[in-house]
């Protein structure tokens, strides 16, 4: 009986862990979509009205730091080669 309880406890713990990972992943993706909506004009995607973007910008501080850190940490060989050949 104890083994069955341990199995159910392990199953429940794994389910909680997996659920938490899914929620964290969804949060990261929603933050990325939010950033794309606000900063999309830089890559050619139509953006929302400027007044709306300016009101939402203070909420983007963390995401802008993340984007900057990703750009600094990125070791993208293809981008380096494209930069050498001036590919746009």
Secondary structure, 3 states (H helix, E strand, C coil): CHHHHHHHHHHHHHHHHHHHHHHHHHHHHHHHHHHHHHHHHHHCCCCCCHHHHHHHHHHHHHHHHHHHHHHHHCCCHHHHHHHHCCCC
